[in-house]
């Protein structure tokens, strides 16, 4: 484990309230993270820090306006069953539309939304939109399942479970077609909360996926204590698996564990045909990545499902 520490100094003569001091320390802590992590940063009054804080405030305002004006949209990325080449499920990803109509990727706003307590509203919006959109496509045999990302904060929010129950009830969508996904690091941060949440999802009939598996040190502890249905192998082990034996050994170990537990495996960041072939040989059940399908607007993605089947794995090209 490493630690990123922010320090803010103050004196009795400073015209600061406790909240201001905490904000200064928080800004310094993120400076430490951006400086490479595992270090200490000191809050220093000056132009750079002021610009940093103004940037945080500006993003907070943008996110609040986007929430109030419903500017968040969903895109979908297919997840391919490697044995057949079929789209068996897809992951929905959040984008924010700015004032001039451009879509902003999640890396630009999600961490700020989480720090400022707005992530639950964004997650609730994503759950509502995704379930309603999938329900509107009908429940034909072989219809793909939807994976919805949730933050660690939303995982412990009773309101999120109520939202999920309400949307499933009102839309009539089969809960088995819904997969909720959290990162391994978010789950490990509160293992008790993750266990309760996964148990509630199972009670509803939904599935539970663990994203970025292998990225943290608590992976195997998590396997022992939390119910899950899908393991998503962190892309760090997938990108260079064709040339790095360590990556192949890690993937094979995860596959063996998942097979013994009766769960699926999804390899993330699949980049080429050679990787597809190797993953299939190692026993990985599913793949996800730009090579297999780029994110597209959710409505267009759902409209195209079933019109033209994906090619078999042997014929997937580098442009697919």
N, C-alpha and C positions, 0 to 999 in steps of 0.2 A: 504494500500500500504506500501511496505518496500523499503529501499534503500541500495544498496551496493556501498560503496565509496572507491575509490583508491586515495591516495595522494602521489605525488612525489615532494620532495623538491629540489631546485637548487639555486646556487649562481652565481654571476657574474663571478667568477673565474672558474666555471665549464666549461669544454670543451664539452658542449652539445648544439645541435641545438634544435629548438622547437619540431621537430618530435620525437627526443629521449626522451624528457621530457614527451610527450604525451604517448609514448610507455611504459615508466616506470609507469605512472599513470594507464594505461590500465592493465598492468600486476598486479599491486597492487589491482585494482578493482576485477579482477578474483580471486585473493587470498582471498578477502573478500567474494566472492560468495562461493568459495570452503570451507571457514571456517564456513559456516552456514547461510550466507546472513544477511541482516539487520545489517550490521556492517561496520566499517572503517578499512582499512588496509593501512599501510605506506610502501612505497617502500624503501627497505634498500639494499644498495649495498652489495653483498655477494654471497657466493657459491650457496645458495638455489635459489636466484633470477636469477642468471646467468643460472643455470640449467633449471629453468622454462622457461626463454626466449629462451634458445637453443632448448628446447622441442617444443615451439611454432614455431620456425623457421624450425625445422626438419619436423614438420607436414605440414607446408606451402609448403616445397619442395616436400614432398610426394604427396600432393594433386595436385600440379602443374604438376608433372610428370604423375600422373594418368589421369588428364584431357588431356594432350598432347598425351598420348599413349592409350587413350580410354579404361582405365581399370575399368571404372564404369559399373556395371551390375545391372539388375533389378530382384528382386524376387517378387512373387505374393502371397498374402494371401486372401483366400476366405472370402466373407461376405455372410452369410446365411439368407435367408428369414425364420423366425422362424415358420411361419404358415405352410410352405410346406417342409422345409428342402432343398430347391433348392439354388444353387449358383446363385444369381441374379447379383452380382457384385463382384469385387475383387480390393484390394488395391495393388499398386506397390510400393515397397520399394527399396531404393538404397543401394548397397553394393560396397565397393572399394576393388579391388584385389591388394595385395601387391607384392613385388618383388619375393617372393617364391610361389605365387599362392594362398595364403590364402585369404578368404573373410573377410573384416573388417566391423563391424556393423557401422551404421551411427552415433551413439553417440560418436564415437571416432574421427570423422572428420568434421561433419556438422557445429558445432559451430565455429570451426576455419575457415572453408571455408566462413562462413557468415561474420565473423569479418574482414577477409582479402579480401573481395570483390570477391570471386570466386564462390559463391553459384549460381549466375545467370547462369553460364556456366554448372554447374551440373544439375540445374533444366531444362535447355533447352535440355540437353542430355536426361534426363528422359522423358520429354514430347515427344521428337522425337522418341525415342526407343519404348515407350509404344504405341503411336498411330500407328506407322508402324506395330508393332507386332500384335495388335488387328485387324487392317485392313486386314492383311494377312490371318486371320482366316475366312474371309467372314462375311456375315451379315444375317445368318440364324435366323429364328424366335426364340425368347427366348434367343438369345446370350447375355451373361452377359456384364455389363458395367464395365469400368475401372475407378478407382479412382487414381488420380495423385496428390501427395503432392507438394505444392509450398511454398517457404519461403515468409515471409513478404516483403523482398527486391524484389523478383521477381514479386510479386503482383503489385508493382508500376512501373515495368520496361516496357516501350512501346515495347521493343524488344521481350518480352515474348508473348504479344498478337499477334505480327507479326509471331512469330514461330508457335503458335497455329493455326492461320488462314492458314498459308502456309501448314502445315502438314495435316490439314483437307481437304484442297483443293486438294493437290497432291495425297493423299491416297484415297479420296472419302469416308472416314469413316463417318458414320452418327454421327453428333455432339451430338445427344441425348445419345450416348453410352459412352460419356466422362464426367467424374465428376472431377472437380478440388477442392482440399481440402486444406484449410489453418487452422492453429490453431486459437482458439479464442483470445489468447493473441497477436498474430501477427495482427489480424484484429483490435482489440481494439487500438493497438498502432497508427494506422492511419485509423480512421473510414471513412474519406472521400475517401481515396485511395481504401479501401475495397469496398465501395459502387460503385465507378466507375468501378472497376474490375468486380464485380458481374454483373453489368449492361451490360458490354461488353460481358461477357460470355453468358448471356441470349440472347443478340443480335445474337451471333454466333449459338445458339441452344444447348450450353453445359449446364451442371448442376454445382451447387456450393454446397459444403459441408463445414460445420463448425465443425472442429475437437476439441476434448477435451472440449466439452461444459460443463460449470459448474465449470471449473478449475479457472476462474478469476472472478473479481467482476463486469465486464461490460457486462455479458451475456445478460441481458434483454434489455439493451440499444442497443446492437447489433441487437437483433431481430427486434427492431423498425425501424432501419435505413438502414439495408442491406438486399438485396434479397438473399435468400438461398433456397435450395431444400431438404437438409438432415442435421439433427442434430446428431452428434456422441457424445454419452454420455460418459464423461470422466470415465476411468476405475476405478478411485478412488471410485466412487459410485457403481461400479458393482461388484468388487472383493468380498465384504463382505455383499452384499445386502440381502442374505438369513438370516443373523444373526443380521443385524443392521437396526432398524426401520427408522433411519434418512436417510440412503441410499435409502430405498424403497420409502420414501416420496419424495425425490428429483427426483428419476426416474419417479415416477407417475406424478409429476408436469411437468416435461419436456415432457412426453408423451402427457399430456392433452394440453399443449401449441402447440406442433407439430401437433397434430390431428386437433386442431382448425385452424391452418394455412395451413393444407393440405400437410404436409411434412412428410418424413420418419424419423424414429429414428434408430440409430445403437448403440447397447451397445458394448463397447470395453472391452477387457480382460475377456471374458467369460471363466470360468474355469472348469465348471462341469455341469452334467445333471440337478442338482437341480436348478442351476442358470438359465439354459435354460427354465425350466418349469416356474419359477417365472417371468422371463422377459416376457414370452408369456402371462402370466396371467395379468401382469401390462400393457400390450398393446404395448410393444416394438415391432417394425416390423422386425428388423434385428439384428443379432449378429455377433461378430468377436472375435477371440481369439484362442489360441493354442488348446483348446478343440474342436473347430469346424474346425480347419485346420491350419497347420503351414505354414510359408512362404516357397515357393519352387521356383527354377529358373523359370523365366517367360515362356521361350520356352516350358519347360516340362509341366508346369501348363496348358498352352493353348492347348498343344497337347492332354492332357488327358481329357479336358473338353468334356462332352457329351458321353464319352465312358462308364462310369458307374455312374448312378445317385446317388446322396447322399441319405442316408436313411432318412425316415421321422423323424421328431423331436423326436417322442416317442422312436425311436430305436437308436438315436445317442449315442454312447458309450464313455466312458472316454478316449479311445484311438483315437477317431476321431478328 
